[in-house]
Amino acid sequence: MIKIIMSKFPKENSFYIYKDIEKNLDKKEKTFLIVPEQYTLESDMDFIDSIKYKSVMDAKVLSFSSLISYISQRLSLKKNENLNQVSKAILLTSVLDEIDNKLKLFSNKSFDIDFVNNLSDFFSNIKEYYFDDEFFGKINKNENLDPMTKLKFEEIKLIYDSYIKKLENSYIDKEDELEIIKDNIKYCDFFKNVNFYFDKFDFLSDLKIDFIKELIKIGAKVTISICLDWKYYENNMAGDMDIFDQAIRFVESLKNIDRIKIINLEKENDLLDIKHLYENFEKYNPQIYQEKTKNINIVESISSTNEIENISLIIEKLIREGHRYSEISLVLANSDEYENLVKRIFARSEIPIFVDKTKKLSDNHILKTWLSMIRLVVFNFRKTDLEAFIRSNVIDFGENAYERILDFQNYIENRKIKGAMIFDDKYFVLDEKFYENDEKLKKEKEDELKNVNSIRKILIDLLYDLYKIRNEKIKANDLVKEIYKSFDKKIIKSGFNHYQENIRENRLEIFEENKQVWDKFLTNLEQIATILNDSPTKLKKIYKLIENSCKAISIGIIPPAIDQVLIGDFSRDRINDRKIKIFVGMTDIYFPGNNNSEMLISENEKTALENDGIDLKIYKEKKDDKILLNLLRMFTSSQKIIFSYSLINKENDPMNRATSISDIINIFPNISYKKIAQSKFDFIKYSTDLLDLKAYQILWNIKNKEDTKKSEKEFVTSYLKFKKDNIENYNYSKNSSYDLFIKGFTYSNDKNLLSSEISKKLYDKNKFSVSEIETYAKCPYKHFINYGLRAKENKNLDVDNLEIGNIVHYNMENISKKLIDMDLKEVDDEKIENLVKESFKKAIENSLDLERANDNKNKFILSNIYESTQKSSKKIINQIKEGNFKIDSVEEKYGKGGKYPEVYVDDKNYLEGRIDRIDKCNNLLRIIDYKTGSKEIKIYNLLNGLDLQLFVYMLAAKEKKSENLFPVASFYFPLKDEVKKLEKNYDKDEIKKIYDDKTKMNGLIIKIDEEILNLLDKNFDGKKSDIFKITRSKDNIFSLEEEKIVEKFIKKLISSYISEIKNGNIKLNPLRINQNSYECINCPYKSICKFDYTRDQDKFHDINKNISINDIKKEQSDE
């Protein structure tokens, strides 16, 4: 006879069994308690806690797997290699890969671990429910079924047959082992009169029921618990609750093997509303509960984020009322949507949590690092894999590891080193010739390369042997040995040990988790080697098998014994122990959930098969029903229930409350139903963070002169006084101190003045360059980063704009020097081309090391620059020919020791620099500044402290009093070709005219007399020139008086900038031209200053486009 313990309360069933076992122990009777695998540890602990004995010898808590092992050992049965869940996944993956070309529907599925796991479960069910060839034959011959369904079962059968063939004479899976044990139970005399209890099973397969039948035959006493409402069992013909159908079938299947005796456990619940809920939930004809609920609540929120914020408020309210965190659990209807939100928001609210979920071995940080090491070889040193490996802190790279790793990463990325290049020494040597003239830079590069090669050597030692065979097809067990050899090295083991030591104190749970990783990883390698053995394969397949097997392995996580909110889902049994349950995400999208995608056989296919009389047995169960049944069980152990849902998820998809919630509202028309708005003080008063936020909002409204209620002002005044008066005792939140609150409200991105000591160290000088002053005029903080801290951007393999500019300038300097002594009438196009070719080669040698100069992309860019330089060189000669000025000097220094003197802006401070080219006509000078970008002079830029170069160059030349020189023009000369969109067809002459207009010089002219313009351009007609541009208003042409006015103004302006620099003014004050053009757009330092365009509008200083020389003249006359 089978004794059945029946109750709708799972805990009552278990407790009854524990006490019954206690009686058996009193009588010295042996007992086995069999539970599902995942409940063995928990049941063992609960069992000991529930009985009077502290330790027992005559009672064992086992799973079916451990019971099979126990019997096998007692009977000394010989068997093949055991196939556990992981090795089964490896074997199935291998099978799918081998027969992939025979599959259509399930092709390319071999490395889809979810599919492999579903297939594994289905194959277990084939054996446990005796699905035979006749079952598959019925489906294949059925004309009513959809062709896709028939194809699906045809391919499942093909995969299954291949799997069985692999098992033959080599392996045995747990189902075959149970079949063997079942057939040998008759020899187990030691089980006669032994008590067997089966607890926490929703259902047992045909094979397991037959196993129990054999136990009964030899005289074992069997008791089985079933979670079922006795009232429903007595009157199940009414069919009022589908979710109990499977339990009914379970009872009926037990009746088929022996007589049954049902022990009904009834338990009264004083909480009438919760009792009414679990008695009427999911009934077709529920009874209505008219009273207002005291222990059941529904909360509606706007969004998923808002939902979790509201739940954190509810929890804080519960804690203030005297509850403990350990009494509360959150049941997530969708972990992907809510888990990270819970972690982030609860951490902010300082609510301690434990996330109860099965963690895969593949999610472990150490294992991820080891997998990335194999991927480096398999996927040829991908950037993501390299970063995951060397930045993991799991590998022991030795002293100063961080600095060396950073140098290595920058070098690899900047030099675009990929794949096998990492093993080639030629990419990791210094171009000695390039750096021979700069010892300081050479030493810096040598140190950097030393760091790079130290990391590279470690990678080569670890991976080179494996890399050599990455594409070879060799024996699988030999490949596994090579992988093991790579991991069996000191650097891997010491790295693991150091990592463990670093986290031992502060992250004990991770420390304990990591202790399992090495053994599990090695076991995986052994299983792959054993299963594939001598099969020829490639490293990529072995890696995929390792990855899949790691995804199939779970790591046990034991919750710390501290006061924490438990976070789980509807499959986690541990949640039942909590008195207060908050069900999160109860919407039509997430609950009960769309589970068809996870199933090999869809609900529609199951229905079609059942309609045609094909018995699916276990597949009669609907996944939705299982979730609803779990929910019902959770009700039975609850003292307070909160259902929560939101109207919008993270993807902004609209959601409705779940059908089950609507059903509950129908059962409880007067249920406590709240739509929480965080602006309501009744709710925010439980969160110090939200109180701070509310106070901030009110203060900002007051600051921005927005309408503010009197009550809000009174709240802020009282709240701040309370915070200030309780500054030492107010510890509810890390953000609650008065000082921190005030700092937060008054926070500004402004940069304080540097101390005088720091300013002196950084700017203890009187010499400045024009570009330095212009940078300060554009943004003082940018100047500080560039010229104070001297921050450097990482150089990569690509030639950048600065280097292009240097190459072009060097090239034009050389050409211009040679043109000085040449008769330009004799210089033809061929001679120019030869000059450019020779000069351009030297310019590249001086600007780029060999590797960068030989890079194909750089060669292409430089070839375009070369073509452009040839045109520019011809343009220079033509412009010189068309005027009276001849080249006098090139790349001339102005400043101490230079041909031209420094430019003093006050008594102490002066400017120094170099002038690209100076042309001369008698004692008149024309200054040329080469520009590789497009640059046009605007007078208001000059008067705003920008575009100072041309004017300062003229000041420098004028300062050379001994030669009585008069600079009359200072021009930008464009060296860069531009792409121009043509709206219509143009002939060759028109295109030439467009090009000539684009390459005209533009700048400043000092009109000392009427002949100046004709000296600059012999063909000037009084209106326009083919050589230089004249602005429409002619404001770029100064009289001598205007030049003096501007000189005085500019010197004073520069002097004031230098004074600000020396005083340590580094304020965040970027220049803004207009709403679409401001200094921060292309600034390389914006990640440092954290300038926020929306928040920091008041920090801009807008360019003054209205300033004029007349305004300055008036100001100077008033002084």
Summary of the structure (lengths in Angstrom):
residues: 1119
radius of gyration: 41.4
end to end distance: 116.6
largest distance: 128.2
contacts: 3378
relative contact order: 0.07
helix: 54%
strand: 13%
